């Protein structure tokens, strides 16, 4: 039996509780309507409230208990009263029992549908409590199979149960670290786990070597791979919710001398935002890039090493271009994220669906814009260039160190220089810089010689920041990443150099004369603005020649 609190409007409760004013409520309602978001989210984005204050105010006004999950222990057996699917759907969790009563924490105790649904599973009186949504989710993650809802393909007993728990724990910790990749690798004494956070590998858990076969088998089962095959590389994928978010996990298995190594790439399907305004472009670079995106036909190339954020930049461009008037088709290997309104083709070499073959078919699909995940060979490059010359906007990537290097790479592939000069409009090179942790970064006054070495005029009032390390960033001094860019327009002078098959150094020097901001200069700009450190800017650009 569940007794719901008296029905009242959320906004009115906060006003009556003195948390916000009536004016702020109206502002938030208008803000939420414009952006199609809920009132609570609008209030948080406007900075009027925080989750703890909201929960306390609701508890006080409705005269119901507020649950601080940091100070209680949830009974796992009681939590199982409510099915996991229901708990996750409504953000509720059964906490504990008293004679004739069950305490249940609700993220939204005003949701009568949630209260009615919970009442189906609890025969005793339900004591409705309010908790902070993020804390409820975190508690569910700990209770429900380490937060991972996966079909149990092993019996939950003995070594197999320990293996399931170990893999779940590895994935959960990696997500909490914001890791992009997980490495599980054997040596002759142990199995070690490393995670790549903000581009840098970190040491993690270790396991006894005896667990290695079971760990690998568990991952193979999840990724639908051949358990018995240990001599050949294998690739697969699986999906799962972790800490309330949907993740796509790409699996690569490589046989080593000591045994099989696994690398898992974690892709958060729900929170990636492909917005050109947020990627790290300097304003003039973004304006230049968007100008070329508006052109009806040319090739736009994005270049950089693996893991430098090229796909994110391309997806940001496609998101900017996406409209009902445009037929946008991509060919990718793999399709990293599904984009609404865009036709995405997954390369399948076994089915002879290569980049080149896909492009030939795409050209018969009446495309306006074509995105090629990567130009890997001369055949793909030739089709891409012909597509641009016949009236299509083409976006693609190359693996080169800088923008000028993309031109010489195409020449090395055997593409005639006159076609390159005619088709390519702009080349964007990029890297990812680690951001200084905002919680612990420390200021210092850069000496004159350092400022001059960075190409800056000396300013005795100038302040730089350096990493320190704290709990928020796990002692690294950095948290998150941002892109830096080099945007090289193919001017008439650069076209002439292309026709002469000039070196990348000559092309780069000409671009500098035309006010190109190099990757290193872009990195220094992030140092000056306080986003990163001098060491980080040089770490990322050390292989570049200025």
C-alpha positions in Angstrom: 0.0 0.0 0.0 1.5 3.3 -1.1 0.2 6.6 0.1 1.3 9.4 -2.3 2.0 12.9 -1.0 -0.6 15.5 -1.6 -0.4 16.5 -5.3 1.3 19.9 -5.7 3.3 21.6 -8.5 7.0 21.3 -8.3 7.6 25.0 -9.0 5.1 26.1 -6.4 6.8 23.9 -3.8 10.2 25.5 -4.4 8.7 29.0 -4.3 6.8 28.2 -1.1 9.9 26.7 0.4 11.8 29.9 -0.3 14.4 28.2 -2.6 13.5 30.4 -5.6 11.4 33.5 -6.2 8.2 33.6 -8.3 10.2 35.7 -10.9 12.9 33.0 -11.1 10.2 30.4 -11.5 8.7 32.2 -14.5 12.2 32.7 -16.0 13.0 29.0 -15.6 9.6 28.0 -17.1 10.3 30.2 -20.2 13.8 28.9 -20.4 12.7 25.3 -20.3 10.0 25.8 -22.8 12.4 27.3 -25.3 14.8 24.4 -24.9 12.3 21.6 -24.4 13.8 20.6 -21.0 12.2 19.9 -17.7 11.8 22.6 -15.0 14.3 21.1 -12.7 17.0 21.0 -15.4 16.2 24.6 -16.4 16.6 25.7 -12.8 20.0 24.0 -12.6 21.2 25.4 -15.9 20.3 28.9 -14.8 22.1 28.4 -11.6 19.1 29.0 -9.4 19.3 25.7 -7.5 21.3 22.6 -6.8 20.2 19.1 -6.3 20.7 18.9 -2.6 18.8 22.1 -1.9 15.9 21.0 -4.1 15.6 17.6 -2.4 15.7 19.2 1.1 13.1 21.7 0.1 10.7 19.1 -1.3 11.2 17.0 1.9 10.5 19.9 4.1 7.4 21.1 2.2 5.9 17.7 1.7 6.9 16.6 5.2 8.6 13.5 4.0 12.1 12.1 4.9 15.2 13.3 2.9 17.7 10.4 2.3 21.4 11.2 2.4 22.9 8.1 0.7 26.3 9.0 2.1 25.0 8.2 5.6 23.0 5.1 5.1 23.5 1.5 4.1 20.8 0.0 1.8 19.7 -3.5 2.5 20.3 -5.4 -0.8 17.6 -7.9 -0.1 15.0 -5.1 0.4 16.2 -3.4 -2.7 15.3 -6.5 -4.7 11.6 -6.0 -3.8 11.3 -3.6 -6.7 12.4 -5.1 -10.0 15.5 -3.5 -11.4 13.7 -2.3 -14.6 11.2 -0.4 -12.5 13.8 1.1 -10.2 15.8 2.3 -13.1 12.8 3.6 -15.1 11.5 5.7 -12.2 14.7 6.4 -10.3 13.4 4.7 -7.1 15.0 2.3 -4.6 13.7 0.4 -1.7 15.9 1.2 1.3 14.9 -0.9 4.3 12.0 -2.3 6.3 10.3 -1.4 9.6 7.4 -3.2 11.1 4.6 -2.9 8.5 6.5 -0.4 6.4 9.0 -0.2 3.6 11.1 2.9 3.0 11.4 3.9 -0.6 13.5 6.8 -2.0 12.1 8.6 -5.0 14.1 11.0 -7.2 10.7 12.6 -7.9 8.2 11.9 -5.1 5.6 14.0 -7.0 5.4 11.4 -9.8 2.2 9.6 -9.2 2.9 7.0 -11.9 6.1 6.0 -10.1 4.3 5.8 -6.8 1.5 3.6 -8.3 4.0 1.3 -10.0 6.0 0.8 -6.8 2.8 0.0 -5.0 2.3 -3.1 -7.1 5.3 -4.7 -5.5 5.0 -3.6 -1.9 2.2 -5.1 0.2 3.1 -3.2 3.4 2.8 0.6 3.8 5.3 2.5 1.6 7.0 5.4 3.3 7.8 7.8 0.4 11.2 9.5 0.8 13.1 11.9 -1.4 16.7 11.4 -2.6 19.1 13.0 -5.0 18.7 11.3 -8.4 22.5 10.9 -9.0 22.9 9.2 -5.6 20.0 6.9 -6.3 21.5 5.9 -9.6 24.9 5.3 -8.0 23.3 3.1 -5.3 21.4 1.1 -7.9 24.7 0.6 -9.8 26.3 -0.9 -6.8 23.4 -3.2 -5.9 22.3 -4.4 -9.3 25.3 -6.5 -10.5 27.8 -3.7 -10.3 25.6 -1.5 -12.4 25.8 -3.6 -15.5 22.6 -5.2 -16.9 24.0 -8.0 -19.0 22.6 -11.4 -19.8 24.3 -13.8 -17.4 26.0 -16.3 -19.8 27.9 -17.8 -16.9 26.4 -19.5 -13.9 26.7 -17.2 -10.9 28.8 -19.6 -8.9 32.5 -20.2 -8.1 35.1 -18.9 -10.5 32.6 -17.9 -13.1 30.8 -15.6 -10.6 34.2 -14.0 -9.6 34.9 -13.5 -13.3 31.6 -11.7 -14.0 32.2 -9.5 -10.9 35.8 -8.7 -12.0 34.7 -7.6 -15.5 31.9 -5.6 -14.2 34.2 -3.9 -11.7 36.7 -3.1 -14.4 34.0 -1.5 -16.6 32.5 0.4 -13.8 35.8 1.9 -12.6 36.7 2.9 -16.2 33.5 4.7 -16.7 33.9 6.6 -13.4 37.4 7.6 -14.5 36.0 8.9 -17.8 38.3 6.4 -19.6 38.2 6.0 -23.4 39.9 2.6 -23.5 40.6 -0.3 -21.2 43.7 -2.5 -21.7 43.6 -6.0 -20.1 47.1 -7.6 -20.7 48.9 -10.7 -19.3 52.5 -11.0 -18.5 54.2 -14.0 -17.0 53.2 -13.2 -13.4 49.9 -11.4 -13.4 47.1 -9.8 -15.4 47.2 -6.0 -15.3 44.5 -3.5 -16.2 45.3 0.0 -17.6 42.8 2.7 -18.5 43.3 5.6 -20.9 42.1 8.8 -19.3 42.4 12.1 -21.2 44.8 10.4 -23.7 47.2 9.0 -21.0 47.3 5.4 -19.8 47.0 4.8 -16.1 47.8 1.7 -14.1 44.7 0.0 -12.6 43.8 -3.3 -11.0 45.9 -6.5 -11.2 44.5 -10.0 -11.2 46.1 -13.4 -10.6 47.4 -14.9 -13.9 45.1 -17.9 -13.3 42.1 -15.6 -13.9 43.3 -14.6 -17.4 41.5 -17.4 -19.4 38.2 -16.7 -17.7 38.4 -12.9 -18.1 39.1 -13.3 -21.8 36.3 -15.8 -22.2 33.8 -13.5 -20.5 34.6 -10.6 -22.8 34.5 -12.9 -25.9 31.0 -14.1 -24.9 29.8 -10.5 -24.4 31.2 -9.5 -27.8 29.9 -12.7 -29.5 33.4 -13.8 -30.4 34.8 -17.3 -30.8 35.8 -18.5 -27.3 38.0 -21.3 -28.7 40.0 -19.2 -31.1 43.2 -18.1 -29.4 45.6 -17.8 -32.3 44.0 -15.1 -34.4 43.0 -11.5 -33.7 39.3 -10.9 -33.2 37.1 -7.8 -33.1 33.6 -7.4 -31.8 31.3 -5.2 -29.8 28.5 -5.2 -27.2 26.2 -2.6 -25.6 25.3 -2.1 -21.9 24.1 0.5 -19.4 26.7 1.6 -16.9 25.9 4.1 -14.2 22.6 4.9 -15.9 24.2 5.6 -19.3 24.2 3.6 -22.5 27.7 2.5 -23.6 28.8 0.9 -26.9 31.9 -1.2 -26.1 34.3 -2.0 -29.0 36.4 -5.1 -28.4 39.8 -5.9 -29.9 41.6 -9.1 -29.0 45.3 -9.7 -30.0 47.3 -12.9 -29.3 50.5 -12.2 -27.5 53.4 -14.4 -26.5 52.1 -14.4 -22.9 48.4 -14.8 -23.9 45.6 -12.8 -25.4 45.4 -9.1 -24.8 42.0 -7.2 -24.8 41.4 -3.6 -25.5 37.9 -2.2 -25.0 36.9 1.2 -26.3 34.1 2.8 -24.4 31.7 5.1 -26.3 29.0 6.9 -24.3 26.0 6.8 -26.7 24.0 9.3 -24.8 26.1 12.3 -23.9 28.3 13.0 -26.9 27.6 16.5 -28.2 28.8 17.4 -31.6 28.7 21.1 -31.6 31.2 23.2 -33.5 30.9 25.9 -30.8 32.3 23.6 -28.1 35.2 21.8 -29.9 38.0 24.2 -29.3 38.2 26.2 -32.5 39.4 29.8 -32.0 36.5 32.1 -33.3 38.2 33.0 -36.6 39.1 29.3 -37.2 35.5 28.2 -36.6 34.2 31.0 -38.9 36.6 29.9 -41.7 35.7 26.2 -41.3 31.9 27.0 -41.4 32.4 29.2 -44.5 33.9 26.2 -46.3 31.1 23.9 -45.0 28.6 26.3 -46.7 30.2 25.8 -50.1 28.3 23.4 -52.4 31.2 21.4 -53.7 34.8 20.9 -52.6 36.8 18.5 -50.3 37.3 19.4 -46.7 40.1 17.3 -45.0 40.6 16.8 -41.3 43.9 15.4 -40.4 45.8 14.1 -37.3 47.0 10.9 -35.6 44.7 8.3 -34.3 42.8 9.5 -31.2 43.1 13.2 -32.0 39.4 13.8 -32.3 39.0 13.9 -36.1 35.7 11.9 -36.0 34.2 14.3 -33.4 35.1 17.3 -35.7 33.5 15.6 -38.7 30.4 14.7 -36.7 30.2 18.3 -35.5 30.4 19.4 -39.2 27.6 17.0 -40.2 25.5 18.1 -37.3 25.9 21.7 -38.4 25.0 20.8 -42.0 22.1 18.5 -41.2 18.8 19.6 -42.5 15.8 18.2 -44.2 16.9 19.8 -47.5 20.2 17.9 -47.6 20.8 14.2 -48.3 23.9 13.4 -46.2 25.5 10.0 -46.6 28.6 8.7 -44.7 30.8 5.6 -45.2 32.7 4.7 -42.0 34.7 2.0 -40.4 33.3 1.7 -37.9 30.2 3.9 -37.4 31.2 5.5 -34.2 27.9 7.2 -33.3 24.4 7.0 -34.9 23.4 10.5 -36.2 19.6 11.2 -36.6 18.7 12.2 -40.2 22.0 11.0 -41.7 22.5 7.9 -43.8 25.4 6.0 -42.4 27.1 3.0 -44.1 29.3 0.6 -42.2 32.3 -0.8 -44.2 32.2 -4.6 -44.4 35.2 -6.0 -46.2 33.9 -9.5 -46.1 30.9 -8.5 -48.1 33.1 -6.4 -50.4 31.6 -3.3 -49.0 34.8 -1.3 -49.0 35.2 2.5 -48.9 35.6 2.7 -52.6 32.7 0.4 -53.5 30.5 2.1 -51.0 31.3 5.5 -52.5 30.4 4.3 -56.0 27.0 3.2 -54.7 26.5 6.4 -52.7 27.0 8.5 -55.8 23.9 6.8 -57.3 21.9 7.8 -54.1 21.5 11.5 -55.1 23.8 12.8 -52.2 24.4 16.4 -51.4 27.1 15.8 -48.8 29.4 12.8 -48.5 31.5 12.0 -45.4 34.3 9.4 -45.8 35.6 8.1 -42.5 39.2 7.9 -43.8 41.0 8.1 -47.2 43.1 5.0 -47.0 44.1 4.4 -50.6 44.4 6.0 -54.0 41.1 4.5 -55.3 39.1 6.1 -52.4 41.0 9.4 -52.9 40.2 9.5 -56.6 36.5 8.8 -56.1 36.4 11.5 -53.4 38.0 14.1 -55.6 35.8 13.3 -58.6 32.8 13.5 -56.3 33.8 17.0 -55.3 34.5 18.1 -58.8 31.0 16.9 -59.9 29.1 19.0 -57.4 29.3 17.3 -54.0 30.6 18.5 -50.7 33.0 15.8 -49.4 34.4 15.6 -45.9 37.1 13.1 -45.0 40.2 12.4 -42.8 43.9 11.6 -43.4 46.6 10.4 -41.0 49.2 13.2 -41.3 51.0 15.3 -38.7 49.9 18.7 -40.0 47.7 20.3 -42.6 50.4 20.7 -45.3 51.2 17.0 -44.9 47.8 16.1 -46.2 48.5 17.6 -49.6 51.8 15.7 -50.0 50.1 12.5 -48.8 47.6 12.7 -51.6 50.4 13.3 -54.1 52.2 10.3 -52.7 49.1 8.2 -53.4 49.4 9.1 -57.0 46.6 11.7 -57.3 47.4 14.2 -60.0 48.3 17.6 -58.4 45.9 19.5 -60.7 43.0 17.5 -59.3 44.1 18.1 -55.7 44.5 21.9 -56.3 41.0 22.0 -58.0 39.1 19.9 -55.4 40.6 20.6 -51.9 39.3 23.7 -50.3 40.6 23.6 -46.7 42.6 21.2 -44.6 42.1 21.2 -40.8 44.8 19.6 -38.6 44.1 18.9 -34.9 45.3 17.5 -31.6 43.7 17.0 -28.2 45.1 18.9 -25.2 44.4 17.9 -21.6 42.6 20.6 -19.7 43.9 21.7 -16.3 41.8 20.6 -13.4 39.7 23.7 -12.4 39.7 22.5 -8.8 43.4 22.5 -8.2 45.3 24.3 -10.9 47.8 26.9 -9.6 48.8 30.2 -11.0 52.4 31.4 -11.6 54.1 34.3 -13.2 56.0 33.1 -16.4 59.5 34.5 -16.6 60.5 36.8 -19.4 62.6 34.1 -21.2 59.6 31.7 -21.2 57.2 34.3 -22.6 59.7 35.2 -25.4 60.3 31.6 -26.2 56.6 31.1 -26.7 56.6 34.0 -29.2 54.8 36.3 -26.8 55.6 39.9 -26.0 56.8 40.2 -22.4 54.1 41.2 -20.0 55.0 41.2 -16.3 51.3 41.0 -15.3 50.7 37.8 -17.3 49.7 34.7 -15.4 50.0 31.1 -16.5 48.6 28.0 -14.7 50.2 24.7 -13.9 48.9 21.3 -12.7 48.8 20.4 -9.0 46.7 17.3 -8.5 43.7 16.5 -6.2 41.0 14.0 -5.6 38.8 15.5 -8.3 41.4 14.7 -11.0 42.9 11.6 -9.2 46.2 13.4 -8.7 46.9 14.0 -12.4 46.3 17.8 -12.4 44.2 17.5 -15.5 40.5 16.8 -16.2 39.0 16.6 -19.7 40.3 17.5 -23.1 39.9 20.2 -25.7 40.9 20.3 -29.4 43.5 22.7 -30.9 43.3 23.3 -34.7 45.4 24.4 -37.7 43.1 25.6 -40.5 44.9 25.9 -43.9 42.9 27.3 -46.8 44.1 26.3 -50.3 44.9 29.8 -51.7 46.1 30.5 -55.2 49.7 30.6 -54.0 49.3 27.2 -52.3 47.6 25.8 -55.5 50.7 26.9 -57.4 52.9 25.0 -54.9 50.8 21.9 -55.3 51.1 22.0 -59.1 54.9 22.1 -58.6 54.7 19.1 -56.2 56.4 21.3 -53.6 57.3 19.8 -50.2 55.0 20.0 -47.2 57.6 22.4 -45.6 57.2 24.8 -48.5 53.5 24.6 -48.3 53.5 25.2 -44.6 55.8 28.2 -44.9 53.5 29.7 -47.5 50.5 29.1 -45.2 52.3 30.9 -42.3 52.8 33.9 -44.6 49.0 33.9 -45.1 48.4 34.1 -41.4 48.0 30.4 -40.6 47.9 29.7 -36.9 49.9 26.6 -36.4 49.0 23.8 -34.0 51.7 24.9 -31.7 50.5 28.5 -31.7 47.0 27.2 -31.1 48.3 25.3 -28.1 50.1 28.3 -26.8 46.8 30.2 -27.1 45.2 27.7 -24.7 48.1 28.2 -22.3 47.6 32.0 -22.3 43.8 31.5 -21.8 44.5 29.3 -18.8 43.0 26.1 -20.3 46.2 24.1 -20.2 49.9 24.1 -19.1 53.0 24.9 -21.1 54.2 21.3 -20.7 51.0 19.9 -22.1 51.0 22.2 -25.1 54.6 21.1 -26.0 53.9 17.4 -25.2 51.1 17.4 -27.8 53.0 19.3 -30.5 56.6 18.2 -29.9 56.8 16.3 -33.2 55.8 19.3 -35.2 58.3 21.4 -37.1 57.7 25.2 -36.8 
